[in-house]
């Protein structure tokens, strides 16, 4: 009888325990559904070795540091947020900031080269037919100054002009009151000037009254000799090219453009030019776009002008030209703030102090350092700017790689 009583008593105790357990689970389930909050689960990990995860406080078996508490919250949408300690924030260099609004555009980088400024080019040609007796400059690249001797020319036509000048001069002296002789003298003097003689050379002929078929011609302007087309002892015709010289106070940069690239440019478009050995880019603007394609090609030539007061920029140097892309105002983030994987792109939002939650986003245009956010964020969101990959690694380590699989934008 006593055994039967003990069995009945034990049965009633088990029944009461099970009933309480079911009631507790029922109440917990109702509470969770009513509040929509997540259950908290605290673990302890080493700031230096995140693979160490313990259920209780203690020391890291690798380095001996105290384990830091980490609270993991599992929400209804199955997206896991992570809470870090201040120490972990510092060690991971994890910083957050508000989403910014700015411009993002794709820059086009094209090769180009420096060429002489054709508007600063002078051609020196012969004003009279004759024979080159002497060249004073025989090599290209030599700088010359205005008035410097360039070549000696033997010319019978020049000798005839000298004779006409001296004759007109004698007529004026013989008949000073006759104005027609003055006009003849002025005309003879102009002829000598037109063939390239200076006033000093003309006055020398007048004072010495000596005819010389060999005349020294002087440089009409300063510059650098870039071409020599004459040679000593060669007969040349009137108008023949002798020298070509350039002034390099300004220089051009030219770039070849295909049709899609040419559509980005117009006169006045700012560009950046980078040269070998120059740390800083040269900022300038497009000054000319060829209105037609280069012969037998689908290439246009665009040109910009670069100041070169010291002559340090050399024609023929290869250059890199950056063309600006189309820009617009949009939400932007640093490139490192975005995590990309096979499911898309996501960022880490700061939801509370030291607490972060992942958020799927749609990306737009990118530049070298920034990326546009097409959707998924608003201007009031605070996003992890540095250390996002550490948060991602920590999340994958603790929760698995598929934590974002069911998360919508």
Phi, psi and omega in degrees: 000320180293321178296319180297319180297318180296320180295319179296318180296317179296320179298317180295323179295315179297319180298319179293322180294316179297320180297318179293321180296317179295320180296321180294318178296320180297316180295319180297319180296318179295320181296318180295320179292325184286321186267334181071013180274164181260152176281144182259139179225112185262129173237172183234131183221163179271131179299330181269338182226082185295347177288346177276113180231122180236156179274348182228158177298155179173202180245153178289128180290348182267307185248349178085002179290154177292138178286138181260142179286141177230124181260125179248126182245128181253118185264173182300326183274011175069015177265129187263131173259160184233135174249130181244158175276168178299323179297315179296323178298318181289314182296324180273358183050047182269116179233151181230153179207163177293146175297134183257158175252132181196197181246137176229130178214155178270118178275143176256128182249125184230151175280150177207188178205158177275137178226158179297147175285110185295336177287347179255020181258136177237140177250129178254116181239164181284134178272350182212156176282148179167198182241134177288114179274323183205140171250124179276334176243119186241007180219146179282162181087355181276131174283144176230159178242158181299133181091357180281138179299136180248314183199158173253135182236126171266121184213123177290330178295324176294323179298321178296319179295325177294319179296318178298321181294313181294323178296316178295325178294319179293324180295320179294321179292325181283325181231074184295337182273351181271109184293333182294330178288328175295318179296322178295320179296315180297321178294320179294322178292320179296324178298319178294322178293323181292332178274358172115002179280143178275165178299325179295321179292323179293317179294328178295319177296319181295321183282319183277335182054034177248133178271136180223117180282351179252110185247137175270125179259140186253158179293126180284346181204168178268158179164196179240129181291121179248347179205139174236116184254001183248167177212151181294138179087000182266137175278135181233154178266165177297131181092000181292142179289131178247305181225153168232130180227154181233150169253125188257029176292335169229156180218154181258150167242128181246143179224140178268132185237137167272168187306313180299323180287324180295332180292341180279346190248155169206169180300127180098356178294127179288142176223166175240134181244126177245135183240150178302134179083357179253122183284328183257143177284147176265121181266130179210189182226150177296126182253341183203138172232123181301129183285355179221157180291152174298146185303133178062031178208172175246045185240134173255153178251125173247150187221144174225157182254138180235128175297142181215060188296329182265358178070023182281336179276131187249130178299140183099349179292135177287143183226160175243123184251129178256119178262131180291142176270173177294136183237156176203158179283129182198165175292133183229153177222158171296150181304319184289349180280348185255130176259129181241136174212192185295340181268353181130213182235143176215159177237171179250118177271143173272114183262339177198182180298124178059019181240132187224146181224139181284150180218125178290141180223161173251129185268153175246222182289156180232150169241195183295327187236350186228159178224141178275143178256111182283323180201161178110342181227163170228171188293347181266356182285143174254122190239144176294122182264323176233143179090011182297324181291330176292319176297318180298315179297318178298319181293317179296321181297322185268330189238356180094165186278349185258023184293336181262003188300322183260011185268127178266166178294000000 
